[in-house]
Amino acid sequence: MVCLQVSYITGLIHFNILRRTRRRLFNKAFNIQAARNYEPHEVVGSHMLLKRLLHTPENFLPHFRQMAGEVIMSVAYGIDVLPFDDPYITLARKAVYTFSIAFVPGLYLVVSLPYL
């Protein structure tokens, strides 16, 4: 884990006081009661999704990705994203792809041999 510098990601750190604190904060922000505060963002995202599906139903997968990005960016950062090809969503998608490739077991020798 040290080679890839992911010690700041809550799910990848060892159980200690820092992780317990982060999990407590996460639970406080995303429990059932707090989730009700996000409902208006989800409703707006769902309405936009339905409009996009009505116009171009063959692009359902990009539409669902767009909706997920809209809701996440709205809830987490208060950002209203563009209806299509938003740079924030594109950047987030590239970051997730890079992260997923970096953690494929055995793909990079440095993961298997940390002394490299």
Backbone atoms as SQL, in Angstrom:
CREATE TABLE atoms (id INTEGER PRIMARY KEY, chain TEXT, resi INTEGER, resn TEXT, atom TEXT, x REAL, y REAL, z REAL);
INSERT INTO atoms VALUES
  (1, 'A', 1, 'MET', 'N', 0.815, -1.210, 0.000),
  (2, 'A', 1, 'MET', 'CA', 0.000, 0.000, 0.000),
  (3, 'A', 1, 'MET', 'C', 0.856, 1.271, 0.000),
  (4, 'A', 2, 'VAL', 'N', 2.024, 1.204, 0.570),
  (5, 'A', 2, 'VAL', 'CA', 2.867, 2.387, 0.643),
  (6, 'A', 2, 'VAL', 'C', 3.337, 2.802, -0.752),
  (7, 'A', 3, 'CYS', 'N', 3.563, 1.834, -1.624),
  (8, 'A', 3, 'CYS', 'CA', 4.072, 2.137, -2.967),
  (9, 'A', 3, 'CYS', 'C', 3.095, 2.997, -3.758),
  (10, 'A', 4, 'LEU', 'N', 1.809, 2.762, -3.585),
  (11, 'A', 4, 'LEU', 'CA', 0.809, 3.492, -4.354),
  (12, 'A', 4, 'LEU', 'C', 0.253, 4.699, -3.617),
  (13, 'A', 5, 'GLN', 'N', 0.690, 4.918, -2.396),
  (14, 'A', 5, 'GLN', 'CA', 0.265, 6.075, -1.602),
  (15, 'A', 5, 'GLN', 'C', -1.257, 6.174, -1.512),
  (16, 'A', 6, 'VAL', 'N', -1.897, 5.129, -1.013),
  (17, 'A', 6, 'VAL', 'CA', -3.348, 5.135, -0.857),
  (18, 'A', 6, 'VAL', 'C', -3.741, 5.049, 0.609),
  (19, 'A', 7, 'SER', 'N', -2.853, 5.440, 1.495),
  (20, 'A', 7, 'SER', 'CA', -3.132, 5.333, 2.918),
  (21, 'A', 7, 'SER', 'C', -4.216, 6.297, 3.373),
  (22, 'A', 8, 'TYR', 'N', -4.574, 7.277, 2.548),
  (23, 'A', 8, 'TYR', 'CA', -5.612, 8.230, 2.917),
  (24, 'A', 8, 'TYR', 'C', -7.007, 7.719, 2.578),
  (25, 'A', 9, 'ILE', 'N', -7.136, 6.583, 1.915),
  (26, 'A', 9, 'ILE', 'CA', -8.441, 6.037, 1.551),
  (27, 'A', 9, 'ILE', 'C', -8.921, 5.172, 2.703),
  (28, 'A', 10, 'THR', 'N', -10.057, 5.505, 3.273),
  (29, 'A', 10, 'THR', 'CA', -10.557, 4.871, 4.487),
  (30, 'A', 10, 'THR', 'C', -10.667, 3.361, 4.357),
  (31, 'A', 11, 'GLY', 'N', -11.155, 2.870, 3.234),
  (32, 'A', 11, 'GLY', 'CA', -11.332, 1.430, 3.063),
  (33, 'A', 11, 'GLY', 'C', -10.039, 0.655, 2.943),
  (34, 'A', 12, 'LEU', 'N', -8.921, 1.331, 2.729),
  (35, 'A', 12, 'LEU', 'CA', -7.656, 0.640, 2.514),
  (36, 'A', 12, 'LEU', 'C', -6.660, 0.814, 3.656),
  (37, 'A', 13, 'ILE', 'N', -7.056, 1.484, 4.731),
  (38, 'A', 13, 'ILE', 'CA', -6.128, 1.639, 5.851),
  (39, 'A', 13, 'ILE', 'C', -6.450, 0.616, 6.930),
  (40, 'A', 14, 'HIS', 'N', -5.457, 0.300, 7.742),
  (41, 'A', 14, 'HIS', 'CA', -5.642, -0.648, 8.829),
  (42, 'A', 14, 'HIS', 'C', -6.580, -0.057, 9.880),
  (43, 'A', 15, 'PHE', 'N', -7.198, -0.961, 10.648),
  (44, 'A', 15, 'PHE', 'CA', -8.132, -0.491, 11.660),
  (45, 'A', 15, 'PHE', 'C', -7.362, 0.162, 12.797),
  (46, 'A', 16, 'ASN', 'N', -7.647, 1.431, 13.013),
  (47, 'A', 16, 'ASN', 'CA', -7.038, 2.172, 14.115),
  (48, 'A', 16, 'ASN', 'C', -7.958, 3.345, 14.453),
  (49, 'A', 17, 'ILE', 'N', -7.485, 4.262, 15.254),
  (50, 'A', 17, 'ILE', 'CA', -8.319, 5.387, 15.673),
  (51, 'A', 17, 'ILE', 'C', -8.696, 6.263, 14.483),
  (52, 'A', 18, 'LEU', 'N', -7.762, 6.470, 13.555),
  (53, 'A', 18, 'LEU', 'CA', -8.058, 7.279, 12.370),
  (54, 'A', 18, 'LEU', 'C', -9.182, 6.658, 11.549),
  (55, 'A', 19, 'ARG', 'N', -9.108, 5.352, 11.322),
  (56, 'A', 19, 'ARG', 'CA', -10.165, 4.695, 10.545),
  (57, 'A', 19, 'ARG', 'C', -11.490, 4.746, 11.291),
  (58, 'A', 20, 'ARG', 'N', -11.453, 4.542, 12.583),
  (59, 'A', 20, 'ARG', 'CA', -12.689, 4.596, 13.361),
  (60, 'A', 20, 'ARG', 'C', -13.322, 5.977, 13.266),
  (61, 'A', 21, 'THR', 'N', -12.507, 7.025, 13.330),
  (62, 'A', 21, 'THR', 'CA', -13.010, 8.398, 13.202),
  (63, 'A', 21, 'THR', 'C', -13.606, 8.636, 11.828),
  (64, 'A', 22, 'ARG', 'N', -12.913, 8.182, 10.786),
  (65, 'A', 22, 'ARG', 'CA', -13.422, 8.367, 9.428),
  (66, 'A', 22, 'ARG', 'C', -14.716, 7.604, 9.205),
  (67, 'A', 23, 'ARG', 'N', -14.790, 6.390, 9.720),
  (68, 'A', 23, 'ARG', 'CA', -16.024, 5.607, 9.562),
  (69, 'A', 23, 'ARG', 'C', -17.184, 6.273, 10.297),
  (70, 'A', 24, 'ARG', 'N', -16.924, 6.843, 11.464),
  (71, 'A', 24, 'ARG', 'CA', -17.962, 7.539, 12.213),
  (72, 'A', 24, 'ARG', 'C', -18.477, 8.741, 11.419),
  (73, 'A', 25, 'LEU', 'N', -17.563, 9.514, 10.837),
  (74, 'A', 25, 'LEU', 'CA', -17.970, 10.662, 10.024),
  (75, 'A', 25, 'LEU', 'C', -18.747, 10.229, 8.788),
  (76, 'A', 26, 'PHE', 'N', -18.300, 9.156, 8.144),
  (77, 'A', 26, 'PHE', 'CA', -18.995, 8.638, 6.965),
  (78, 'A', 26, 'PHE', 'C', -20.410, 8.193, 7.332),
  (79, 'A', 27, 'ASN', 'N', -20.534, 7.472, 8.437),
  (80, 'A', 27, 'ASN', 'CA', -21.842, 7.005, 8.870),
  (81, 'A', 27, 'ASN', 'C', -22.758, 8.167, 9.223),
  (82, 'A', 28, 'LYS', 'N', -22.201, 9.207, 9.813),
  (83, 'A', 28, 'LYS', 'CA', -22.998, 10.379, 10.158),
  (84, 'A', 28, 'LYS', 'C', -23.544, 11.074, 8.913),
  (85, 'A', 29, 'ALA', 'N', -22.757, 11.097, 7.851),
  (86, 'A', 29, 'ALA', 'CA', -23.166, 11.784, 6.622),
  (87, 'A', 29, 'ALA', 'C', -24.061, 10.934, 5.733),
  (88, 'A', 30, 'PHE', 'N', -24.014, 9.592, 5.869),
  (89, 'A', 30, 'PHE', 'CA', -24.728, 8.732, 4.933),
  (90, 'A', 30, 'PHE', 'C', -25.660, 7.729, 5.614),
  (91, 'A', 31, 'ASN', 'N', -26.150, 8.036, 6.792),
  (92, 'A', 31, 'ASN', 'CA', -27.118, 7.135, 7.416),
  (93, 'A', 31, 'ASN', 'C', -28.514, 7.397, 6.843),
  (94, 'A', 32, 'ILE', 'N', -29.500, 6.686, 7.326),
  (95, 'A', 32, 'ILE', 'CA', -30.861, 6.786, 6.778),
  (96, 'A', 32, 'ILE', 'C', -31.419, 8.203, 6.918),
  (97, 'A', 33, 'GLN', 'N', -31.230, 8.810, 8.065),
  (98, 'A', 33, 'GLN', 'CA', -31.753, 10.161, 8.273),
  (99, 'A', 33, 'GLN', 'C', -31.068, 11.174, 7.350),
  (100, 'A', 34, 'ALA', 'N', -29.741, 11.078, 7.236),
  (101, 'A', 34, 'ALA', 'CA', -29.008, 12.016, 6.383),
  (102, 'A', 34, 'ALA', 'C', -29.335, 11.804, 4.913),
  (103, 'A', 35, 'ALA', 'N', -29.617, 10.567, 4.527),
  (104, 'A', 35, 'ALA', 'CA', -29.919, 10.268, 3.121),
  (105, 'A', 35, 'ALA', 'C', -31.182, 10.987, 2.661),
  (106, 'A', 36, 'ARG', 'N', -32.081, 11.269, 3.568),
  (107, 'A', 36, 'ARG', 'CA', -33.303, 11.997, 3.192),
  (108, 'A', 36, 'ARG', 'C', -32.997, 13.417, 2.718),
  (109, 'A', 37, 'ASN', 'N', -31.896, 13.976, 3.190),
  (110, 'A', 37, 'ASN', 'CA', -31.507, 15.316, 2.753),
  (111, 'A', 37, 'ASN', 'C', -31.066, 15.333, 1.292),
  (112, 'A', 38, 'TYR', 'N', -30.653, 14.176, 0.783),
  (113, 'A', 38, 'TYR', 'CA', -30.151, 14.088, -0.591),
  (114, 'A', 38, 'TYR', 'C', -31.253, 13.786, -1.597),
  (115, 'A', 39, 'GLU', 'N', -32.445, 13.528, -1.119),
  (116, 'A', 39, 'GLU', 'CA', -33.549, 13.147, -2.008),
  (117, 'A', 39, 'GLU', 'C', -33.846, 14.191, -3.087),
  (118, 'A', 40, 'PRO', 'N', -33.864, 15.485, -2.789),
  (119, 'A', 40, 'PRO', 'CA', -34.121, 16.456, -3.862),
  (120, 'A', 40, 'PRO', 'C', -33.095, 16.376, -4.995),
  (121, 'A', 41, 'HIS', 'N', -31.839, 16.122, -4.655),
  (122, 'A', 41, 'HIS', 'CA', -30.797, 15.985, -5.675),
  (123, 'A', 41, 'HIS', 'C', -31.063, 14.746, -6.536),
  (124, 'A', 42, 'GLU', 'N', -31.496, 13.671, -5.881),
  (125, 'A', 42, 'GLU', 'CA', -31.785, 12.434, -6.596),
  (126, 'A', 42, 'GLU', 'C', -32.991, 12.597, -7.512),
  (127, 'A', 43, 'VAL', 'N', -33.983, 13.329, -7.060),
  (128, 'A', 43, 'VAL', 'CA', -35.184, 13.550, -7.882),
  (129, 'A', 43, 'VAL', 'C', -34.826, 14.350, -9.134),
  (130, 'A', 44, 'VAL', 'N', -34.039, 15.412, -8.965),
  (131, 'A', 44, 'VAL', 'CA', -33.628, 16.210, -10.126),
  (132, 'A', 44, 'VAL', 'C', -32.813, 15.354, -11.094),
  (133, 'A', 45, 'GLY', 'N', -31.876, 14.566, -10.571),
  (134, 'A', 45, 'GLY', 'CA', -31.073, 13.686, -11.418),
  (135, 'A', 45, 'GLY', 'C', -31.924, 12.667, -12.152),
  (136, 'A', 46, 'SER', 'N', -32.939, 12.131, -11.469),
  (137, 'A', 46, 'SER', 'CA', -33.832, 11.152, -12.099),
  (138, 'A', 46, 'SER', 'C', -34.661, 11.782, -13.209),
  (139, 'A', 47, 'HIS', 'N', -35.125, 12.988, -12.984),
  (140, 'A', 47, 'HIS', 'CA', -35.911, 13.684, -14.018),
  (141, 'A', 47, 'HIS', 'C', -35.051, 13.960, -15.256),
  (142, 'A', 48, 'MET', 'N', -33.821, 14.396, -15.024),
  (143, 'A', 48, 'MET', 'CA', -32.924, 14.649, -16.154),
  (144, 'A', 48, 'MET', 'C', -32.618, 13.346, -16.899),
  (145, 'A', 49, 'LEU', 'N', -32.439, 12.255, -16.150),
  (146, 'A', 49, 'LEU', 'CA', -32.193, 10.960, -16.768),
  (147, 'A', 49, 'LEU', 'C', -33.360, 10.554, -17.654),
  (148, 'A', 50, 'LEU', 'N', -34.563, 10.713, -17.153),
  (149, 'A', 50, 'LEU', 'CA', -35.747, 10.328, -17.935),
  (150, 'A', 50, 'LEU', 'C', -35.882, 11.168, -19.203),
  (151, 'A', 51, 'LYS', 'N', -35.558, 12.444, -19.105),
  (152, 'A', 51, 'LYS', 'CA', -35.599, 13.293, -20.310),
  (153, 'A', 51, 'LYS', 'C', -34.582, 12.832, -21.339),
  (154, 'A', 52, 'ARG', 'N', -33.375, 12.511, -20.874),
  (155, 'A', 52, 'ARG', 'CA', -32.347, 12.051, -21.810),
  (156, 'A', 52, 'ARG', 'C', -32.711, 10.706, -22.418),
  (157, 'A', 53, 'LEU', 'N', -33.294, 9.818, -21.618),
  (158, 'A', 53, 'LEU', 'CA', -33.712, 8.513, -22.136),
  (159, 'A', 53, 'LEU', 'C', -34.846, 8.643, -23.142),
  (160, 'A', 54, 'LEU', 'N', -35.689, 9.632, -22.954),
  (161, 'A', 54, 'LEU', 'CA', -36.789, 9.857, -23.886),
  (162, 'A', 54, 'LEU', 'C', -36.259, 10.268, -25.259),
  (163, 'A', 55, 'HIS', 'N', -35.197, 11.080, -25.280),
  (164, 'A', 55, 'HIS', 'CA', -34.652, 11.569, -26.546),
  (165, 'A', 55, 'HIS', 'C', -33.730, 10.553, -27.220),
  (166, 'A', 56, 'THR', 'N', -32.867, 9.930, -26.448),
  (167, 'A', 56, 'THR', 'CA', -31.917, 8.963, -27.021),
  (168, 'A', 56, 'THR', 'C', -31.839, 7.719, -26.135),
  (169, 'A', 57, 'PRO', 'N', -32.813, 6.818, -26.258),
  (170, 'A', 57, 'PRO', 'CA', -32.822, 5.630, -25.403),
  (171, 'A', 57, 'PRO', 'C', -31.668, 4.668, -25.677),
  (172, 'A', 58, 'GLU', 'N', -31.080, 4.726, -26.872),
  (173, 'A', 58, 'GLU', 'CA', -29.981, 3.815, -27.182),
  (174, 'A', 58, 'GLU', 'C', -28.713, 4.149, -26.403),
  (175, 'A', 59, 'ASN', 'N', -28.621, 5.333, -25.850),
  (176, 'A', 59, 'ASN', 'CA', -27.456, 5.744, -25.050),
  (177, 'A', 59, 'ASN', 'C', -27.720, 5.623, -23.548),
  (178, 'A', 60, 'PHE', 'N', -28.409, 4.553, -23.159),
  (179, 'A', 60, 'PHE', 'CA', -28.821, 4.453, -21.755),
  (180, 'A', 60, 'PHE', 'C', -27.645, 4.369, -20.789),
  (181, 'A', 61, 'LEU', 'N', -26.560, 3.678, -21.162),
  (182, 'A', 61, 'LEU', 'CA', -25.436, 3.556, -20.238),
  (183, 'A', 61, 'LEU', 'C', -24.752, 4.903, -19.978),
  (184, 'A', 62, 'PRO', 'N', -24.426, 5.682, -21.002),
  (185, 'A', 62, 'PRO', 'CA', -23.881, 7.027, -20.717),
  (186, 'A', 62, 'PRO', 'C', -24.854, 7.918, -19.947),
  (187, 'A', 63, 'HIS', 'N', -26.154, 7.739, -20.192),
  (188, 'A', 63, 'HIS', 'CA', -27.142, 8.537, -19.455),
  (189, 'A', 63, 'HIS', 'C', -27.130, 8.194, -17.969),
  (190, 'A', 64, 'PHE', 'N', -27.020, 6.903, -17.645),
  (191, 'A', 64, 'PHE', 'CA', -26.976, 6.507, -16.236),
  (192, 'A', 64, 'PHE', 'C', -25.683, 6.977, -15.574),
  (193, 'A', 65, 'ARG', 'N', -24.583, 6.933, -16.308),
  (194, 'A', 65, 'ARG', 'CA', -23.329, 7.453, -15.758),
  (195, 'A', 65, 'ARG', 'C', -23.441, 8.949, -15.494),
  (196, 'A', 66, 'GLN', 'N', -24.053, 9.644, -16.417),
  (197, 'A', 66, 'GLN', 'CA', -24.250, 11.091, -16.264),
  (198, 'A', 66, 'GLN', 'C', -25.107, 11.383, -15.037),
  (199, 'A', 67, 'MET', 'N', -26.190, 10.618, -14.869),
  (200, 'A', 67, 'MET', 'CA', -27.067, 10.837, -13.725),
  (201, 'A', 67, 'MET', 'C', -26.328, 10.596, -12.405),
  (202, 'A', 68, 'ALA', 'N', -25.562, 9.514, -12.347),
  (203, 'A', 68, 'ALA', 'CA', -24.805, 9.227, -11.128),
  (204, 'A', 68, 'ALA', 'C', -23.822, 10.356, -10.838),
  (205, 'A', 69, 'GLY', 'N', -23.147, 10.828, -11.865),
  (206, 'A', 69, 'GLY', 'CA', -22.210, 11.941, -11.692),
  (207, 'A', 69, 'GLY', 'C', -22.902, 13.216, -11.258),
  (208, 'A', 70, 'GLU', 'N', -24.070, 13.489, -11.840),
  (209, 'A', 70, 'GLU', 'CA', -24.835, 14.689, -11.461),
  (210, 'A', 70, 'GLU', 'C', -25.200, 14.662, -9.986),
  (211, 'A', 71, 'VAL', 'N', -25.714, 13.537, -9.536),
  (212, 'A', 71, 'VAL', 'CA', -26.156, 13.436, -8.148),
  (213, 'A', 71, 'VAL', 'C', -24.957, 13.534, -7.202),
  (214, 'A', 72, 'ILE', 'N', -23.889, 12.830, -7.515),
  (215, 'A', 72, 'ILE', 'CA', -22.708, 12.851, -6.644),
  (216, 'A', 72, 'ILE', 'C', -22.107, 14.244, -6.570),
  (217, 'A', 73, 'MET', 'N', -21.937, 14.897, -7.717),
  (218, 'A', 73, 'MET', 'CA', -21.345, 16.236, -7.724),
  (219, 'A', 73, 'MET', 'C', -22.249, 17.250, -7.027),
  (220, 'A', 74, 'SER', 'N', -23.542, 17.087, -7.164),
  (221, 'A', 74, 'SER', 'CA', -24.484, 17.999, -6.524),
  (222, 'A', 74, 'SER', 'C', -24.473, 17.832, -5.005),
  (223, 'A', 75, 'VAL', 'N', -24.499, 16.585, -4.548),
  (224, 'A', 75, 'VAL', 'CA', -24.536, 16.316, -3.111),
  (225, 'A', 75, 'VAL', 'C', -23.193, 16.627, -2.454),
  (226, 'A', 76, 'ALA', 'N', -22.115, 16.148, -3.048),
  (227, 'A', 76, 'ALA', 'CA', -20.806, 16.267, -2.408),
  (228, 'A', 76, 'ALA', 'C', -20.199, 17.661, -2.519),
  (229, 'A', 77, 'TYR', 'N', -20.385, 18.316, -3.669),
  (230, 'A', 77, 'TYR', 'CA', -19.688, 19.574, -3.908),
  (231, 'A', 77, 'TYR', 'C', -20.605, 20.754, -4.207),
  (232, 'A', 78, 'GLY', 'N', -21.893, 20.507, -4.387),
  (233, 'A', 78, 'GLY', 'CA', -22.816, 21.586, -4.714),
  (234, 'A', 78, 'GLY', 'C', -22.628, 22.114, -6.119),
  (235, 'A', 79, 'ILE', 'N', -22.091, 21.291, -6.999),
  (236, 'A', 79, 'ILE', 'CA', -21.810, 21.698, -8.376),
  (237, 'A', 79, 'ILE', 'C', -22.927, 21.207, -9.295),
  (238, 'A', 80, 'ASP', 'N', -23.454, 22.118, -10.108),
  (239, 'A', 80, 'ASP', 'CA', -24.388, 21.725, -11.163),
  (240, 'A', 80, 'ASP', 'C', -23.571, 21.436, -12.407),
  (241, 'A', 81, 'VAL', 'N', -23.653, 20.210, -12.889),
  (242, 'A', 81, 'VAL', 'CA', -22.837, 19.804, -14.030),
  (243, 'A', 81, 'VAL', 'C', -23.576, 20.064, -15.339),
  (244, 'A', 82, 'LEU', 'N', -22.811, 20.011, -16.419),
  (245, 'A', 82, 'LEU', 'CA', -23.390, 20.183, -17.750),
  (246, 'A', 82, 'LEU', 'C', -24.215, 18.953, -18.117),
  (247, 'A', 83, 'PRO', 'N', -25.249, 19.117, -18.952),
  (248, 'A', 83, 'PRO', 'CA', -26.082, 17.971, -19.328),
  (249, 'A', 83, 'PRO', 'C', -25.318, 16.889, -20.096),
  (250, 'A', 84, 'PHE', 'N', -24.300, 17.286, -20.873),
  (251, 'A', 84, 'PHE', 'CA', -23.526, 16.315, -21.642),
  (252, 'A', 84, 'PHE', 'C', -22.051, 16.689, -21.578),
  (253, 'A', 85, 'ASP', 'N', -21.192, 15.678, -21.557),
  (254, 'A', 85, 'ASP', 'CA', -19.740, 15.877, -21.611),
  (255, 'A', 85, 'ASP', 'C', -19.221, 16.877, -20.587),
  (256, 'A', 86, 'ASP', 'N', -19.602, 16.684, -19.350),
  (257, 'A', 86, 'ASP', 'CA', -19.125, 17.574, -18.293),
  (258, 'A', 86, 'ASP', 'C', -17.672, 17.244, -17.948),
  (259, 'A', 87, 'PRO', 'N', -16.809, 18.244, -17.817),
  (260, 'A', 87, 'PRO', 'CA', -15.392, 17.965, -17.526),
  (261, 'A', 87, 'PRO', 'C', -15.168, 17.330, -16.151),
  (262, 'A', 88, 'TYR', 'N', -15.995, 17.657, -15.168),
  (263, 'A', 88, 'TYR', 'CA', -15.845, 17.045, -13.845),
  (264, 'A', 88, 'TYR', 'C', -16.139, 15.551, -13.902),
  (265, 'A', 89, 'ILE', 'N', -17.206, 15.193, -14.587),
  (266, 'A', 89, 'ILE', 'CA', -17.584, 13.786, -14.677),
  (267, 'A', 89, 'ILE', 'C', -16.560, 13.022, -15.507),
  (268, 'A', 90, 'THR', 'N', -16.062, 13.625, -16.566),
  (269, 'A', 90, 'THR', 'CA', -15.029, 12.982, -17.383),
  (270, 'A', 90, 'THR', 'C', -13.768, 12.746, -16.564),
  (271, 'A', 91, 'LEU', 'N', -13.366, 13.732, -15.792),
  (272, 'A', 91, 'LEU', 'CA', -12.178, 13.599, -14.950),
  (273, 'A', 91, 'LEU', 'C', -12.368, 12.502, -13.898),
  (274, 'A', 92, 'ALA', 'N', -13.534, 12.466, -13.273),
  (275, 'A', 92, 'ALA', 'CA', -13.810, 11.443, -12.261),
  (276, 'A', 92, 'ALA', 'C', -13.796, 10.047, -12.877),
  (277, 'A', 93, 'ARG', 'N', -14.348, 9.930, -14.064),
  (278, 'A', 93, 'ARG', 'CA', -14.379, 8.634, -14.741),
  (279, 'A', 93, 'ARG', 'C', -12.963, 8.163, -15.071),
  (280, 'A', 94, 'LYS', 'N', -12.107, 9.067, -15.532),
  (281, 'A', 94, 'LYS', 'CA', -10.714, 8.712, -15.821),
  (282, 'A', 94, 'LYS', 'C', -9.982, 8.306, -14.540),
  (283, 'A', 95, 'ALA', 'N', -10.263, 9.007, -13.450),
  (284, 'A', 95, 'ALA', 'CA', -9.608, 8.689, -12.173),
  (285, 'A', 95, 'ALA', 'C', -10.016, 7.306, -11.678),
  (286, 'A', 96, 'VAL', 'N', -11.287, 6.981, -11.777),
  (287, 'A', 96, 'VAL', 'CA', -11.763, 5.661, -11.343),
  (288, 'A', 96, 'VAL', 'C', -11.141, 4.573, -12.216),
  (289, 'A', 97, 'TYR', 'N', -11.064, 4.817, -13.510),
  (290, 'A', 97, 'TYR', 'CA', -10.457, 3.834, -14.415),
  (291, 'A', 97, 'TYR', 'C', -8.985, 3.621, -14.054),
  (292, 'A', 98, 'THR', 'N', -8.245, 4.694, -13.824),
  (293, 'A', 98, 'THR', 'CA', -6.835, 4.590, -13.477),
  (294, 'A', 98, 'THR', 'C', -6.649, 3.844, -12.162),
  (295, 'A', 99, 'PHE', 'N', -7.492, 4.163, -11.193),
  (296, 'A', 99, 'PHE', 'CA', -7.421, 3.504, -9.895),
  (297, 'A', 99, 'PHE', 'C', -7.701, 2.009, -10.033),
  (298, 'A', 100, 'SER', 'N', -8.699, 1.647, -10.833),
  (299, 'A', 100, 'SER', 'CA', -9.043, 0.233, -10.991),
  (300, 'A', 100, 'SER', 'C', -7.939, -0.530, -11.707),
  (301, 'A', 101, 'ILE', 'N', -7.283, 0.092, -12.668),
  (302, 'A', 101, 'ILE', 'CA', -6.169, -0.558, -13.358),
  (303, 'A', 101, 'ILE', 'C', -4.977, -0.728, -12.423),
  (304, 'A', 102, 'ALA', 'N', -4.737, 0.267, -11.583),
  (305, 'A', 102, 'ALA', 'CA', -3.581, 0.214, -10.682),
  (306, 'A', 102, 'ALA', 'C', -3.686, -0.926, -9.676),
  (307, 'A', 103, 'PHE', 'N', -4.893, -1.380, -9.378),
  (308, 'A', 103, 'PHE', 'CA', -5.061, -2.422, -8.374),
  (309, 'A', 103, 'PHE', 'C', -5.362, -3.795, -8.946),
  (310, 'A', 104, 'VAL', 'N', -5.121, -3.996, -10.226),
  (311, 'A', 104, 'VAL', 'CA', -5.236, -5.338, -10.798),
  (312, 'A', 104, 'VAL', 'C', -4.063, -6.152, -10.262),
  (313, 'A', 105, 'PRO', 'N', -4.350, -7.261, -9.566),
  (314, 'A', 105, 'PRO', 'CA', -3.255, -8.029, -8.963),
  (315, 'A', 105, 'PRO', 'C', -2.257, -8.531, -10.008),
  (316, 'A', 106, 'GLY', 'N', -0.992, -8.263, -9.759),
  (317, 'A', 106, 'GLY', 'CA', 0.074, -8.756, -10.607),
  (318, 'A', 106, 'GLY', 'C', 0.327, -7.962, -11.873),
  (319, 'A', 107, 'LEU', 'N', -0.435, -6.922, -12.114),
  (320, 'A', 107, 'LEU', 'CA', -0.257, -6.157, -13.339),
  (321, 'A', 107, 'LEU', 'C', 1.045, -5.355, -13.313),
  (322, 'A', 108, 'TYR', 'N', 1.358, -4.778, -12.164),
  (323, 'A', 108, 'TYR', 'CA', 2.588, -4.005, -12.024),
  (324, 'A', 108, 'TYR', 'C', 3.527, -4.717, -11.066),
  (325, 'A', 109, 'LEU', 'N', 4.751, -4.844, -11.462),
  (326, 'A', 109, 'LEU', 'CA', 5.739, -5.559, -10.662),
  (327, 'A', 109, 'LEU', 'C', 5.972, -4.890, -9.316),
  (328, 'A', 110, 'VAL', 'N', 5.839, -3.580, -9.247),
  (329, 'A', 110, 'VAL', 'CA', 6.088, -2.854, -8.008),
  (330, 'A', 110, 'VAL', 'C', 5.064, -3.221, -6.925),
  (331, 'A', 111, 'VAL', 'N', 3.893, -3.660, -7.309),
  (332, 'A', 111, 'VAL', 'CA', 2.894, -4.082, -6.327),
  (333, 'A', 111, 'VAL', 'C', 3.299, -5.408, -5.712),
  (334, 'A', 112, 'SER', 'N', 3.830, -6.295, -6.538),
  (335, 'A', 112, 'SER', 'CA', 4.248, -7.617, -6.051),
  (336, 'A', 112, 'SER', 'C', 5.576, -7.564, -5.323),
  (337, 'A', 113, 'LEU', 'N', 6.461, -6.665, -5.761),
  (338, 'A', 113, 'LEU', 'CA', 7.797, -6.552, -5.163),
  (339, 'A', 113, 'LEU', 'C', 7.966, -5.120, -4.634),
  (340, 'A', 114, 'PRO', 'N', 7.524, -4.868, -3.402),
  (341, 'A', 114, 'PRO', 'CA', 7.518, -3.501, -2.900),
  (342, 'A', 114, 'PRO', 'C', 8.902, -2.867, -2.765),
  (343, 'A', 115, 'TYR', 'N', 9.964, -3.647, -2.780),
  (344, 'A', 115, 'TYR', 'CA', 11.305, -3.071, -2.669),
  (345, 'A', 115, 'TYR', 'C', 11.728, -2.402, -3.972),
  (346, 'A', 116, 'LEU', 'N', 10.930, -2.538, -5.042),
  (347, 'A', 116, 'LEU', 'CA', 11.258, -1.841, -6.286),
  (348, 'A', 116, 'LEU', 'C', 10.855, -0.425, -6.098);
